[in-house]
Amino acid sequence: LSLVGSEMCIRDRVDIHLNSAISKLRVRYATRNTNQHPTKFIIYASNDGANWKEIKVFTAEADGLPVSATTYYDTCPTMLLGDSYTYVRFEVHSSTNPSKFNTWALSEFELYGK
Protein backbone atom coordinates (compact mmCIF):
# COMPACT_ATOMS: atom_id res chain seq x y z
CA LEU A 1 0.00 0.00 0.00
CA SER A 2 1.10 3.55 -0.60
CA LEU A 3 -0.38 6.83 0.53
CA VAL A 4 -1.05 9.39 -2.17
CA GLY A 5 -2.33 12.69 -0.83
CA SER A 6 -4.86 11.69 1.79
CA GLU A 7 -6.08 8.58 -0.03
CA MET A 8 -4.83 5.04 0.27
CA CYS A 9 -3.71 3.47 -2.99
CA ILE A 10 -3.09 -0.18 -3.55
CA ARG A 11 -0.66 -1.39 -6.10
CA ASP A 12 -0.99 -5.12 -5.62
CA ARG A 13 -0.06 -7.09 -8.67
CA VAL A 14 0.15 -10.51 -10.19
CA ASP A 15 3.06 -11.11 -12.58
CA ILE A 16 2.72 -14.01 -15.01
CA HIS A 17 5.68 -15.47 -16.92
CA LEU A 18 4.40 -17.11 -20.09
CA ASN A 19 5.91 -20.17 -21.81
CA SER A 20 5.77 -18.43 -25.20
CA ALA A 21 5.45 -14.85 -26.40
CA ILE A 22 2.05 -13.32 -27.13
CA SER A 23 1.00 -10.23 -29.09
CA LYS A 24 -2.72 -10.29 -28.19
CA LEU A 25 -4.22 -10.53 -24.73
CA ARG A 26 -7.62 -10.81 -23.07
CA VAL A 27 -8.54 -11.25 -19.41
CA ARG A 28 -11.64 -12.63 -17.74
CA TYR A 29 -12.36 -12.86 -14.03
CA ALA A 30 -15.06 -13.39 -11.43
CA THR A 31 -15.48 -11.34 -8.28
CA ARG A 32 -15.78 -13.05 -4.91
CA ASN A 33 -18.72 -12.98 -2.55
CA THR A 34 -17.11 -10.08 -0.66
CA ASN A 35 -16.94 -6.30 -0.97
CA GLN A 36 -13.42 -6.30 -2.45
CA HIS A 37 -13.87 -5.92 -6.21
CA PRO A 38 -11.23 -4.15 -8.34
CA THR A 39 -12.44 -0.75 -9.58
CA LYS A 40 -9.22 0.20 -11.34
CA PHE A 41 -6.48 -2.04 -12.71
CA ILE A 42 -3.71 -1.75 -15.28
CA ILE A 43 -2.39 -4.41 -17.64
CA TYR A 44 1.34 -4.27 -18.40
CA ALA A 45 3.59 -6.41 -20.62
CA SER A 46 7.34 -7.12 -20.51
CA ASN A 47 10.01 -9.37 -21.94
CA ASP A 48 12.33 -9.38 -18.93
CA GLY A 49 10.04 -8.97 -15.91
CA ALA A 50 11.77 -5.70 -15.01
CA ASN A 51 10.88 -3.17 -17.71
CA TRP A 52 7.12 -2.90 -18.20
CA LYS A 53 4.99 -1.33 -20.94
CA GLU A 54 1.54 -0.10 -19.92
CA ILE A 55 -1.05 -1.73 -22.21
CA LYS A 56 -4.40 -0.54 -20.85
CA VAL A 57 -5.95 1.12 -17.80
CA PHE A 58 -9.33 -0.37 -16.82
CA THR A 59 -11.84 1.45 -14.59
CA ALA A 60 -15.28 0.47 -13.34
CA GLU A 61 -16.84 3.51 -14.99
CA ALA A 62 -15.19 3.30 -18.42
CA ASP A 63 -14.94 -0.48 -18.80
CA GLY A 64 -17.93 -1.77 -16.86
CA LEU A 65 -15.92 -3.68 -14.24
CA PRO A 66 -18.25 -5.64 -11.95
CA VAL A 67 -18.71 -4.11 -8.51
CA SER A 68 -21.08 -6.69 -7.05
CA ALA A 69 -20.46 -10.12 -5.57
CA THR A 70 -19.85 -13.20 -7.71
CA THR A 71 -20.05 -11.48 -11.10
CA TYR A 72 -17.99 -12.26 -14.19
CA TYR A 73 -16.06 -9.63 -16.11
CA ASP A 74 -16.13 -11.25 -19.52
CA THR A 75 -16.48 -8.23 -21.81
CA CYS A 76 -12.79 -7.35 -21.82
CA PRO A 77 -11.67 -6.36 -25.31
CA THR A 78 -8.80 -8.20 -26.98
CA MET A 79 -5.76 -5.99 -26.48
CA LEU A 80 -3.21 -5.73 -29.29
CA LEU A 81 0.13 -5.43 -27.53
CA GLY A 82 2.05 -3.83 -30.40
CA ASP A 83 4.87 -6.36 -29.99
CA SER A 84 5.37 -9.85 -28.57
CA TYR A 85 5.85 -10.28 -24.82
CA THR A 86 6.55 -13.11 -22.39
CA TYR A 87 5.38 -11.45 -19.14
CA VAL A 88 2.00 -9.99 -18.22
CA ARG A 89 1.21 -7.94 -15.10
CA PHE A 90 -2.27 -7.44 -13.61
CA GLU A 91 -1.95 -4.50 -11.18
CA VAL A 92 -4.89 -3.35 -9.04
CA HIS A 93 -5.00 0.32 -8.00
CA SER A 94 -8.38 0.56 -6.23
CA SER A 95 -11.29 -1.57 -5.07
CA THR A 96 -14.78 -1.37 -3.57
CA ASN A 97 -13.46 -2.37 -0.12
CA PRO A 98 -14.49 0.39 2.31
CA SER A 99 -11.82 -0.49 4.90
CA LYS A 100 -8.63 1.50 5.29
CA PHE A 101 -6.68 -1.49 3.94
CA ASN A 102 -8.38 -1.33 0.50
CA THR A 103 -7.74 -4.98 -0.35
CA TRP A 104 -9.15 -6.83 -3.36
CA ALA A 105 -10.12 -10.41 -4.15
CA LEU A 106 -11.17 -12.49 -7.15
CA SER A 107 -12.59 -15.99 -7.21
CA GLU A 108 -11.34 -16.72 -10.76
CA PHE A 109 -8.79 -15.14 -13.11
CA GLU A 110 -8.20 -16.20 -16.70
CA LEU A 111 -5.68 -14.84 -19.19
CA TYR A 112 -5.89 -15.60 -22.90
CA GLY A 113 -3.00 -14.79 -25.23
CA LYS A 114 -1.94 -15.46 -28.76
BELUR-V924984 format. One record per pair of residues at least 4 apart in sequence whose ideal C-beta (glycine too) atoms are under 8 Angstrom apart, sorted by the first residue. I is the first residue (numbers start at 0). J is the second residue. If there is no record, write none. Layout:
# BELUR-V924984
i=(I:I)
j=(J:J)
This chain:
# BELUR-V924984
i=(0:0:0:0:0:0:1:1:1:2:2:2:3:3:7:7:7:8:8:8:9:9:9:9:9:9:9:10:10:10:11:11:11:11:12:12:12:12:13:13:13:13:14:14:14:14:15:15:15:15:15:16:16:16:17:17:17:17:17:17:19:20:20:20:20:21:21:21:21:21:21:21:22:22:22:22:22:22:22:23:23:23:23:23:23:24:24:24:24:24:24:24:24:24:24:25:25:25:25:25:25:25:26:26:26:26:26:26:26:26:27:27:27:27:27:27:27:27:28:28:28:28:28:28:29:29:29:29:29:29:29:30:30:30:30:30:30:30:30:30:30:30:31:31:31:31:31:31:31:32:32:32:33:33:34:34:34:34:35:35:35:35:35:35:36:36:36:36:36:36:36:36:36:36:37:37:37:37:37:37:37:38:38:38:38:38:38:38:39:39:39:39:39:39:39:40:40:40:40:40:40:40:41:41:41:41:41:41:41:41:42:42:42:42:42:42:42:42:42:43:43:43:43:43:43:43:44:44:44:44:44:44:44:44:44:45:45:45:45:45:45:45:45:45:46:46:46:46:46:47:48:51:51:52:52:52:52:54:54:55:57:57:57:57:58:58:59:59:59:62:62:63:63:64:65:65:65:66:69:71:80:87:87:89:89:91:93:94:94:94:96:96:96:96:98)
j=(7:8:9:10:100:101:7:8:10:6:7:8:7:8:99:100:101:92:93:101:91:92:93:94:101:102:103:90:91:92:90:91:102:103:88:89:90:91:88:89:90:108:48:86:87:88:86:87:88:89:110:48:85:86:21:84:85:86:87:112:85:46:83:84:85:80:83:84:85:87:112:113:79:80:81:82:83:84:113:77:78:79:80:112:113:42:44:54:77:78:80:87:110:111:112:75:76:77:78:110:111:112:42:72:75:89:108:109:110:111:71:72:73:75:107:108:109:111:71:72:105:107:108:109:69:70:71:72:105:106:107:36:65:66:67:68:69:70:72:104:105:106:35:36:68:69:104:105:106:68:69:106:68:104:68:95:96:97:94:95:96:102:103:104:64:65:66:67:68:70:94:95:103:104:57:64:91:93:94:103:105:58:59:64:66:93:94:95:56:57:58:59:91:92:93:56:57:64:89:90:91:92:53:54:55:56:57:88:90:92:53:54:55:57:78:87:88:89:90:51:52:53:54:87:88:90:51:52:54:80:82:84:86:87:88:49:50:51:52:84:85:86:87:88:50:83:84:85:86:86:86:86:88:80:81:82:84:78:80:78:61:62:64:75:62:64:63:64:66:74:75:72:74:72:70:71:72:95:106:107:84:110:112:108:110:103:101:101:102:103:100:101:102:103:102)
